[in-house]
Amino acid sequence: MDGVSAASIGENGMAEFIIRRRMHGLYLSRKRGDLLELARELLGMHSWFYRNVCFSALIRGADIYGWKESLTKTWLYRGTLHAVAYDELPTLLALHTDESYLDRWYGREIVEAFEAEVVRRMEDGVYSRAEFRRIFANDYDAKFIEAMFSPWGGVFVRLARQGRVAFRDMASRDFDLISAEPAETREEVLPGLLRRYFTVYGPATIADAAQFFGFWKADARALRSIPLDDLDRFTLNKQVYYYSDIGDTADIPETTLLSGFDPYIVSYADRSASLPIEYKKRVILSSGICLPTIAVNGCVAGLWNIKGRESVVEFFEPQPPRIERAAQDAVETIRRRAGIWK
């Protein structure tokens, strides 16, 4: 089913069509007041820095009262931290149940025995990496302890991806035991999740979906075998874009704030629709950090942040005074609202 013809609209028109649809689907040109439903529709919210979840929710009009406890922070696709609705965890975690690098380093039997010991300690009230390091310091060598309790991986990531632990809340560094083990296989959940991705994030390509879900090339090929006849599509530059035709969409806002790691930017393999190539290195640092940005007519044109109690706005190129004022006012509004529910 072809919902739109690229040839009939033209390249410039298609760029606007893509931006308009994506901003509508991602609640950047309309509002979503319910935080949990927003997290469900976005398939989780990136939380490398937890306050970006708060910013992202406020930008999209969500009520953030109690947000640190109402969302669950854990590791999902792309090996990164996300804030999700707890009841979504079994489905989302089913995408990545492959072997941990710890199994390859030390052997599955050793890792599972250590993992069981960690769980027993958690049942007795131990929740932090620092406390676990002290408890096990005399029983294992320093290299093993460092690997098991690494902040970038280790046993807690392994347990989290099984649905057995998660962070205690959005701001905590400690963990709680949970029960959210996947009940289905990747093959069972993937068709539904792929359609959900294209419905909210589309127009997007299979390569974009593979980037979003964190699939390697071999896994990405499996996406192409999933029937998508119920979705609309068009071809642009030899790439097929899928989306769900939802009828009328809101206009592209002249000025829009985007959170750090905003899904509007990081959820696509090809980011050129929203992030001009000449600004990419100023937005996505060599460390992988994606800064909070300002979009003008749907395209990134500057940076913003809240440092202490100050709102900071920086455009890459001079902008009309009304746009500069609108951006400054929007950041100040976020600063005030985020401060209420710290």
N, C-alpha and C positions, 0 to 999 in steps of 0.2 A: 504494500500500500504506500503510495507516494503522496505525502501531505503537502509538498511544496516543490516547485521546480527551480533548481539553481539557475538554469539558463534564463528563465523568465524574469527572475529578480535581479540578476547581475551580482558581481562580486561584492560591491559595496553594500548592496541591499542584503546579501546573505550574511555579511559580517554583522550588520545591525540586527538581523533576524536571530542569529546565534546569541548575541549579547542579550537581546530582549527576552528570549526564552529562558536563558540560564538565570538571569537576574530574577525573573518571575519565579522559577522553580526553586531557587535558593533563598527566597524571601528577602531579596534586596530591593525589590520594587513594590512589595506589599508586606504585610505584617503577619507574624505568627505568635500569638500570645501565650500559648501553652508550651512551656519549656520541654517537657517530656515528649510531646508530640513532635516538636521541632527536632529533637535529638533522634527520634525514630525516623523521621522523613529524611534527614541528612545522613542516615546510616552511621551515626556517631559524629562527634565534634572533636577535632584535633586538639590535644591538650598537652603539647610539649611544655608550654608554660600555661599553668592552669587558669590564669586570669584571662587568657585569650578566649576561653570558653565563655566567661562572663561577658567580655566585650562582644563576641560574636552573637550571643543571645540578645543583648541589649540592642545591637544594631538592627536585629530582625524583629524587634518589638516584643520579645518574650518577657514574662514576669520572672524575675530571678530570685524571688524570695525563697530561701532555703536551698539554693542551687547546689551548694557544696555537698549536701547530703542527698538530694533528690536524684542526682546523676551518679553513675558508677564509673570510676576511672580505672582503666586497665589497658593492656597491650592488645592491639588488634592488627589489622592488615598493615603492611609496610613496616612492621616492627616498631610502630610508634604508639604513643599513649593517646587514647581517645576517651571522651566522656560519652556514655551511652545510657539508654534506659535499661535498667537491670533485666527486664524480661526479654530483651533482645539478645542478651549475651549468648545463649546456647546456639542461636542461629548464626550470629556473626562469627563466633569462635570456630564454627565448623569449617570455615574456609581454610584454616591453617592448623592442621593437626599433625604436621610432619615432625620428623625427628629433631630434637634439640642438638645444637652443637656440643652441649655437655655430654650427650650420649656418645658422640664420636670421640671426644677427648678422653673420657674416663670409662666408657662402657655403660650400657643401659642399666645393668644390674647394680652397679655401684651408685649411680645417680638416683635410681629409684629407692634404694635403701636409705640414702641420705635424705631424699625428699620426704620419705615416710617419717624420719626422725624430726625433720623440721615441722611437719604437720602435727606431730605429737606435742612438740613444744608450743605450737600455736594454740592447741587445745588447752594447754596449761596456762595460757595468758601471755606468751611472748609474741611480740608483733613487729619489732623493729630490726633492721639489718644490723645496727650497731650492737644491740643486745645479743643477737645470734652470733656475731663475730666473737664476742667475749666468751659466750658459752662454749663454742667449739674450738677456741684458740689452742687449747692444750691437747686436743684429740686429733687434729689434722694439721698438715703443713700450711705455711702461709700462702703459698701459690694456690692450693686447692681452695682455701677459704676465700681468697680474693676472687677466684673464678665463680664460686658458688653464690657469693653475695655481692657481685658486681652491680653497680647501679644501672649499667647498660644491658644487663642480661641476667644470667645466673638462674638460681633455682626458683626465684619468685616469678620470673618471666615464664619459665617452664610450667609452673603451677597455674599461673594466670591464664595461659593459653589452653589449659585443660578445663578452665572454668572453676577452679578450686580456691583461688585467692583473688582478691582485688584490693586496691588501696582503700583505707578506712573511710576517707572522704576525698573530695577534690583537692584539698590543700595539704593533706597529710602525706608523710613519707612512710608511714606504717601500714601494715596490711591486716586484713581480716580474712578468715575462712568464709567461703561462700559455697553455694551449691548451684552451679550454672553449667554443668558439663553438657557438651553437645550431645543431642539424642539422634541427630541425623548426620549423614555423610556430606562431604563437599558437593558431590554430584547431585544430591537431593536438594540442597539449599541454593545452589548457584543459579539455576534458572530464575527463581523468584527474586533473588537479590540483584541479578543483572537487569531485570525489568524495572525494579525499583530505582536502580541507579539511573537508567536512561529516562525514566519518568521525571525525576527531580533534577538531574544534572544535564539532561539533554538540551540541545543537540550535542551528541558526543559520539566518538568512534569506539570501535572495539579496543584500539590501542589505549584510548583514554580510560576505558573500564579496567583494562589490565593494570594500568598505572595506579588507578584508585584502589583496587583490591590487592595490589602488591604481588602480582603474579610474575614469575619468571617466564622467559620466552616459551618454554615447553608447556607450561600451564596455560599461558595466554592463548595458545592454539586451541585449547578445549572450548574457549568462549565462542569460537566461530562455528562450532557444531550445534549450538543451542538455537532452536527455532525462535525467530523474532518477528514472525509474520503479523503479530498483533500490534506492532509499533509502526509509527510513521518514519519515513527516511528520505534522505536526498543525498546526492553525490556532489562533492565539491573537491576539486584538486585530486581526483581519483580516490578519495576517501568517502566511505559511506557513513553518514551521520544518522543516528537513531534518536528518536524523541517520541513523546506522547502528545498528540494534538489535543490540547486542552481548551482550544478556542481563543478568545481574546486574552491578551496579557496587558499588564500595566506598562506605561511608558518607561523608557530608560531614564532614571533620575539624573539630573545634571551633576549632582555631587553625592557621592556615596562613600561612607567609611567602610573599610574592610579590616577585619581582625588580623592579627598575626596568624599565619598558616590558614588563612581564610579558604574555605572550600571552593570559592569562586576562582582561586588561583591554583591551589595545589592539587586539585582533583582531576587534572587533565595532563596527558602527555604533551600535547601541543597547547601552550599557554598564550599563543600570539593574539588570540581574540581579546584577551583582557590585559595582558602584560606586554607592552612594546619591548622588542628585543633590546633597544638601547638602554632600557631601565632595569633589565633583569638582574644585573650584578648589584645594583643598589637596593634591590628588594629581597633577593634570595642570596644570602651570604655564602661564602665558601664553606662555612661550617654546616650549611644546610638550613640555618634559621631563616624563616620567612617573616619579614617585618610587617607591622600594621601599615596599611596603605590607604590612600585616598584615590578613588576613581572619579574621573570627570567624563560624563557621558559613557560610562561603562568601561573605560580604559584607565589603568593605573597611571597617575600623574604626579604622585607625591607620597610623602610619609607622614604619619602622625604617631603620637605616643603620649603617655601620661607619666611624667617623671616627678616623683614626689607629689606635690599638689598643683603642678603646673601642666597645662595643656600645651603640647608642642605640635606645630604644623610646619611642614617644609615641602614646597612644590619643586619639582625638577626644572620647570620652566615658568616664567611669569604667567599669572592667571588674572582674569578680570577681578576687580575688587569684590563683586558679589559672590564669586566662587570662594575667594579667600575667607570672606566673612562667614559664609555658609559652613565651610570646613571647620573653622575655629569654633563656631557655635555648636556644631555637632560633637566635636571632641569635648568641649566643656560640658555638654549635656551628659555624655558618657561618663566623664569624670565624676560628676555629682551623683549620678544614679549608681555607679559602681561603688562609690564610697559608702552608701547607705547600708549595703548588704555584704560588707567585707567578711 
